[in-house]
Amino acid sequence: MAKRLEQLREIKGLPLNQISGRITEAQKKLTVLRQDKLLGKLKNPKEIGELKKTIARLKTILDEKVTAQIQEKTHA
């Protein structure tokens, strides 16, 4: 739990383009894991679910940052 909170704090400090890059990397890895699952090479099926949750977290943080930037511009 504490490890996840540290990761979230680290991600929230990143610029938007780096968060987008991490999302892209995670999606590519998810594709590979899904292919491995179909081929019977996947050793830990839980890894797919964990990666999907990570992608969702990254997208949520990205959305929060974009929304905050829009609000700053409209209230400035």
N, C-alpha and C positions, 0 to 999 in steps of 0.2 A: 504494500500500500504506500509506504513512504517513498519507495523507488518511483512509483507512478507519479506521485505528487512532484517529485524532483524533475521528472521528465516534462511534466506539464508546465512547470515554471520555466524550464529551459526553452521549451517551444514557444511559450508566450513572449519571450524576449527576442525571438528571431524576427527578421523582416519578412514581409509577405512573400517575396520571391523564394526565400529559402523554405518556407512552410509549403508553398506550392511544389517545390522540388521534392520535398520529402513525401508529399502525397503521391506524386508521380512514381517515385522509386518504390513506395509501398504497393501501389497498384500493379507495377510490373512484377514485383515479388509475389503478389497474390496470384497473378496469372500463371507464374511458374509453379507455384504450389498446387494450383488446381490441375495443371497438366500432370504433375507428378502423382497426384491423387488418382487421376484417370489411368495412368500407366502402372499404378501399384507401387510406386517408388516412395510415396510419402510415409515417413516413419511416425510423425506426430500429427494426427488429424486436427488436434486442438489448435495447432499453429494457425490454421486458416481462420478460425473464429477470432483468435487474438489479433491477427493482422487486420481483420475487418473492423474490429473495435478501435484499433489504433488509427485506421484511416478515418473513421467517423470522428474520433477526437480531434484529429488534425483539421478536418473540414470544419468542425465546430469552432475551433480557435481561429481559423482563417476567416470564417464568417463574422465572428465577433470583432476581429480587427478591422475588417472592411466596413462593417456597420459603424464602428466607432469613428473611422476616418470620414465617412459620409456625414455623420452627425456633426463632427467638428467643422467641416466645410460649410454646412448649412447654418450653423449657429455663429459662425465667425463674422 
